[in-house]
Amino acid sequence: MQKFEGISFVWALVLMGTIALIFAVRAFIGWRQVRGDAHADYDYKQANNMMPGAMTREAYEQIYRRVYGPRGPLHVAGAMLAILIATPIAMFGFEAGLNLIYNLSGQSRVIEPGFLVWQFFLFFGIIAVWVSIAYLAARRYHQTAPGSLQFEMDQHLYGDIDYGETF
């Protein structure tokens, strides 16, 4: 099995981990700010009679945090962490798979370890893994996206209303 010697692979993993950490810290700070904003927004709306009487502080703050929370940085950090973990595993998996193909082919020089075809499969295989993880993270981000604050409040107060039939 080929060893990954050299600084480039290690530095790529360190850089990816650093960027994931930056996004995670950004999401954490954002969640703290949104928590304070939710509390202040509820107080303001309650003082100016802009809040339905049935809406409790806890329910409003939970809805507010779900709508305005920093979901983007959190999903980016999660995707980058998944890429960071999956990259070495995928490299070893591709390496084992390519070794198997090489040995089953009668050790053909076309796919000999380290040559162009071998490197091609490793390069595009890793890119395919990264794109798959990014796709899954983006899909989850959009599938779990909340509606507007008013929509979420209406959902909480009045239940599941099908707004499509009223238009």
C-alpha positions as CSV (number, residue, x, y, z in Angstrom):
1,M,0.0,0.0,0.0
2,Q,1.3,3.4,-0.9
3,K,2.1,5.8,2.0
4,F,1.0,9.4,1.9
5,E,4.3,11.1,2.4
6,G,4.8,14.7,1.9
7,I,3.4,17.8,3.5
8,S,0.6,18.7,1.1
9,F,-1.9,16.0,2.2
10,V,-1.3,16.8,5.9
11,W,-1.6,20.5,5.3
12,A,-4.8,20.1,3.4
13,L,-6.3,18.2,6.3
14,V,-5.0,20.8,8.8
15,L,-6.4,23.6,6.7
16,M,-9.8,21.9,6.3
17,G,-9.9,21.3,10.1
18,T,-9.1,24.9,10.8
19,I,-11.8,26.2,8.4
20,A,-14.3,23.8,10.0
21,L,-13.4,25.1,13.4
22,I,-13.8,28.7,12.3
23,F,-17.3,28.0,11.0
24,A,-18.2,26.1,14.1
25,V,-17.1,29.0,16.3
26,R,-19.0,31.4,14.1
27,A,-22.1,29.3,14.4
28,F,-21.8,29.1,18.2
29,I,-21.4,32.9,18.5
30,G,-24.3,33.4,16.2
31,W,-26.5,31.1,18.3
32,R,-25.7,33.1,21.4
33,Q,-26.5,36.4,19.7
34,V,-29.8,35.0,18.3
35,R,-30.8,33.8,21.8
36,G,-30.4,37.4,23.1
37,D,-32.2,38.9,20.1
38,A,-35.1,36.5,20.6
39,H,-35.5,37.6,24.2
40,A,-35.3,41.3,23.3
41,D,-37.7,40.9,20.4
42,Y,-40.3,39.2,22.5
43,D,-40.1,41.9,25.1
44,Y,-40.5,44.6,22.5
45,K,-43.5,42.9,20.8
46,Q,-45.1,42.2,24.1
47,A,-44.7,45.8,25.2
48,N,-46.3,47.2,22.0
49,N,-49.2,44.7,21.8
50,M,-47.8,43.0,18.7
51,M,-47.8,39.5,20.2
52,P,-50.8,37.1,20.2
53,G,-51.9,36.4,23.7
54,A,-51.5,32.6,23.3
55,M,-47.8,32.8,22.4
56,T,-45.6,32.1,25.4
57,R,-42.1,33.5,25.8
58,E,-40.5,30.1,25.5
59,A,-42.4,29.1,22.4
60,Y,-41.7,32.5,20.7
61,E,-38.0,32.3,21.5
62,Q,-37.7,28.7,20.2
63,I,-39.4,29.7,17.0
64,Y,-37.3,32.9,16.7
65,R,-34.1,30.8,17.2
66,R,-35.2,28.3,14.6
67,V,-36.0,30.9,12.0
68,Y,-33.0,33.3,12.5
69,G,-30.4,30.9,13.8
70,P,-27.1,30.6,11.9
71,R,-27.8,27.3,10.2
72,G,-25.5,28.0,7.3
73,P,-22.2,28.1,9.2
74,L,-23.3,25.1,11.2
75,H,-24.0,23.0,8.1
76,V,-20.7,24.2,6.5
77,A,-18.8,23.2,9.6
78,G,-20.5,19.8,9.7
79,A,-19.8,19.2,6.0
80,M,-16.2,20.1,6.3
81,L,-15.8,17.9,9.4
82,A,-17.4,15.0,7.4
83,I,-15.0,15.7,4.6
84,L,-12.1,15.8,7.0
85,I,-13.1,12.4,8.4
86,A,-14.0,10.8,5.1
87,T,-11.0,11.8,3.1
88,P,-8.4,9.4,4.7
89,I,-11.0,6.6,4.9
90,A,-11.8,7.1,1.2
91,M,-8.1,7.3,0.3
92,F,-7.4,4.0,1.9
93,G,-10.6,2.5,0.4
94,F,-9.7,3.6,-3.1
95,E,-6.2,2.4,-2.6
96,A,-7.4,-1.1,-1.6
97,G,-9.9,-1.1,-4.5
98,L,-7.3,-0.1,-7.0
99,N,-4.8,-2.7,-5.7
100,L,-7.5,-5.3,-6.1
101,I,-8.2,-4.2,-9.7
102,Y,-4.5,-4.1,-10.4
103,N,-4.0,-7.7,-9.1
104,L,-7.1,-9.0,-10.8
105,S,-5.9,-7.6,-14.2
106,G,-2.7,-9.6,-14.0
107,Q,-0.8,-6.6,-12.8
108,S,-1.3,-4.7,-16.0
109,R,1.1,-1.8,-16.5
110,V,-1.8,0.4,-17.5
111,I,-3.1,0.6,-14.0
112,E,0.1,0.1,-12.1
113,P,0.3,2.0,-8.8
114,G,1.5,5.5,-9.1
115,F,1.0,5.8,-12.8
116,L,-1.5,8.2,-14.5
117,V,-4.6,6.0,-14.5
118,W,-4.1,5.2,-10.8
119,Q,-3.7,8.9,-9.9
120,F,-6.7,9.8,-12.1
121,F,-8.9,7.4,-10.1
122,L,-7.6,8.7,-6.8
123,F,-8.0,12.3,-7.7
124,F,-11.5,12.1,-9.2
125,G,-12.6,9.6,-6.6
126,I,-11.8,12.0,-3.7
127,I,-13.5,14.8,-5.6
128,A,-16.6,12.6,-6.0
129,V,-16.6,11.9,-2.2
130,W,-16.2,15.6,-1.4
131,V,-19.0,16.6,-3.8
132,S,-21.3,13.9,-2.4
133,I,-20.8,15.2,1.1
134,A,-21.4,18.8,0.0
135,Y,-24.5,17.7,-1.8
136,L,-25.9,15.9,1.2
137,A,-25.2,18.8,3.5
138,A,-26.8,21.3,1.1
139,R,-29.8,19.0,0.7
140,R,-30.2,18.7,4.5
141,Y,-29.8,22.5,4.8
142,H,-32.7,23.2,2.4
143,Q,-34.9,20.3,3.6
144,T,-34.8,21.6,7.2
145,A,-35.2,25.3,6.3
146,P,-37.9,27.0,8.4
147,G,-40.5,29.4,7.0
148,S,-40.8,33.0,7.9
149,L,-41.3,34.0,11.5
150,Q,-45.0,34.7,11.0
151,F,-45.5,31.4,9.2
152,E,-43.8,29.5,12.0
153,M,-45.8,31.4,14.7
154,D,-49.1,30.6,12.8
155,Q,-48.0,26.9,12.6
156,H,-47.5,26.9,16.3
157,L,-50.7,28.7,17.2
158,Y,-53.1,27.3,14.7
159,G,-51.6,24.0,13.7
160,D,-50.8,22.6,10.2
161,I,-52.7,24.9,7.8
162,D,-52.5,24.3,4.1
163,Y,-52.0,27.8,2.7
164,G,-52.0,26.5,-0.9
165,E,-55.7,26.1,-1.0
166,T,-56.5,29.6,0.1
167,F,-55.0,31.2,-3.0
